[in-house]
């Protein structure tokens, strides 16, 4: 009697232990990725790896992944790299990792001629001139990103030249316009 | 007959999806672009005439000064070649120094006579341009639409050779500068808005600088005249006198080299690049 009671208790305990173990596994599912940034010189492979990671729990590290992809692309500069980054950002938008606006601004920041630092809703006199120096500082930082995107990654000297020229012209025109707008009240 | 495989279908669907997302991303930009018809009025006839007039006044002043400055140069060469430096007591050297002093006074007088007219012309052009720039670029544009105005002509034509050189004013006569401005503005006929915005900004900032320079020079002329009249009694050439002459020559006739323009892009890179649907 005692013997059978003991075996019932043992069986119950075993079942309980197994249940606990299984529940433990369920509450902590095995992670497919450890959010390790892609390595190696091949951009396409790196993008595939990044997509996999960003789809499986690493989305909070999007910026780091994007920066790593830029660095990898610098190792093999060519015009096609622009297409790869454009497709990657469209994918990121479709996956909900970025809004359309963020995707457009990120692409333009690195691979476009125009400056997203100049995005504004109000007149130059009212919105830009009171922060003229700050705007120029931001444009300067963006020019560095364009150097990376257009020159070091896409090997597109002509587009970089145009971005640089636009920077100089904007600086001149803003200086004159803000002078003409008069002192900030 | 063509057989469509599942792989082909998948590929088409993928392509269609990408095309759709590209269209979606482009839509707001297209709407934004179509709503903009930039026509800026920076150079009405009045401003154009003012620029021309300022150029003429500058030319008159230069003509008047050219003779006296050439004479001053010759006198200075003679002074140096005669080894008059450190030998001021020599009667011949004293005579050359006095002649130089007279030429210097003559130069100051011409400048004193012509500068008020020059100042009025420059200030008038500057004020007209200021009004136009404030209204057309400062109040009617956002920084984004201003940028679109500037980049518009670059992408439309790609002819960078026609674009104005920025702020490279050294090494050019004042009147030539105005003549060049006039030609740039008159030639464009109001069609090249982006270039006009740059030219207007360049002229306006130049006017501002020139105006403050003229004001400072006018203040200095009476003091310099008095000092030279005193020096005349001793027959000496002061370093200040040499400096003023050099300054005037540099402002009016330009003696420094023009700023080196940015390196042009390599000729091999002129083909049309990739256009992303994400591009703003």
Interface residues (C-beta under 8 A of the other chain):
Chain A: X79 X80 X82 X83 X86 X87 X89 X90 X93 X94 X100 X103 X104 X105 X106 X107 X108 X111 X112 X113 X114 X115 X116 X118 X119 X120 X121 X122 X123 X124 X125 X127 X128 X129 X135 X154 X156 X157 X158 X159 X161 X162 X164 X165 X166 X168 X169 X170 X172 X173 X174 X175 X176 X177 X178 X179 X180 X181 X182
Chain B: X18 X21 X22 X24 X25 X29 X129 X130 X131 X133 X134 X137 X138 X139 X140 X141 X142 X143 X144 X146 X147 X148 X150 X151 X154 X155 X160 X163 X166 X167 X194 X197 X198 X200 X201 X202 X204 X205 X208 X262 X263 X264 X265 X266 X269 X270 X273 X274 X276 X277 X278 X279 X280
